Amino acid sequence: MLVERGLQAMNVELVSEAYAIAANYLRRSGAIPDSLVTDERLLGIIVKLLQHGEFNKIRLANKAITWFETQSEARAVA
């Protein structure tokens, strides 16, 4: 399923599945709160990775987790 976002079409199902995988991991690890609210930062990371050519949902989720955790550590140090 494609939805237009700006000038680019995006696979909503792929983003949704990658987000679900990454968010589940991050919730279980305590990095994000256990709520139904979408974490905009995590979603933004997944969208950026997709725009840069990553189309495998597992790799999208894993890269997003790594990026999210790296950003969180950098914020904690600063």
C-alpha positions as CSV (number, residue, x, y, z in Angstrom):
1,M,0.0,0.0,0.0
2,L,1.4,3.3,-1.0
3,V,0.7,6.7,0.6
4,E,2.0,10.0,-0.7
5,R,4.1,11.9,1.8
6,G,5.4,15.1,0.3
7,L,6.8,14.2,-3.1
8,Q,7.7,10.6,-2.2
9,A,5.6,7.6,-2.1
10,M,6.2,5.4,1.0
11,N,5.3,1.8,1.8
12,V,3.2,2.2,4.9
13,E,3.1,-1.5,5.6
14,L,6.9,-1.8,5.6
15,V,7.3,1.2,7.9
16,S,4.5,-0.1,10.2
17,E,6.1,-3.5,10.5
18,A,9.6,-2.2,11.0
19,Y,8.3,0.3,13.6
20,A,6.4,-2.5,15.4
21,I,9.6,-4.6,15.6
22,A,11.8,-1.8,16.8
23,A,9.3,-0.3,19.2
24,N,8.7,-3.7,20.8
25,Y,12.4,-4.2,21.4
26,L,12.9,-0.7,22.8
27,R,9.8,-1.0,25.1
28,R,11.1,-4.2,26.5
29,S,14.6,-2.8,27.1
30,G,13.0,0.3,28.8
31,A,14.3,2.8,26.2
32,I,10.8,4.0,25.4
33,P,7.7,4.0,27.6
34,D,5.3,1.1,27.3
35,S,2.4,3.0,25.8
36,L,0.3,3.1,22.6
37,V,1.7,6.5,21.7
38,T,4.0,6.5,18.6
39,D,7.5,7.5,19.3
40,E,8.1,10.2,16.7
41,R,11.8,10.1,16.9
42,L,11.9,6.3,16.2
43,L,9.4,6.7,13.3
44,G,11.5,9.5,11.8
45,I,14.6,7.3,11.9
46,I,12.8,4.5,10.1
47,V,11.5,6.9,7.5
48,K,15.0,8.3,6.9
49,L,16.4,4.8,6.5
50,L,13.7,3.9,4.0
51,Q,14.4,7.1,2.1
52,H,18.0,6.1,1.9
53,G,17.2,2.8,0.3
54,E,16.7,0.2,3.0
55,F,13.7,-1.9,2.2
56,N,14.1,-5.0,4.4
57,K,11.9,-4.7,7.5
58,I,14.3,-6.5,9.8
59,R,17.3,-4.5,8.7
60,L,15.2,-1.3,9.0
61,A,14.2,-2.2,12.5
62,N,17.8,-3.2,13.6
63,K,19.3,-0.1,12.1
64,A,16.6,2.1,13.7
65,I,17.2,0.5,17.1
66,T,21.0,1.0,16.8
67,W,20.5,4.6,15.7
68,F,17.9,5.3,18.4
69,E,20.1,3.9,21.2
70,T,23.2,5.8,19.9
71,Q,21.3,9.1,19.9
72,S,19.9,8.3,23.4
73,E,23.4,7.7,24.7
74,A,24.7,10.9,23.1
75,R,21.9,12.9,24.8
76,A,22.7,11.3,28.1
77,V,26.4,12.3,27.9
78,A,25.6,15.9,26.8
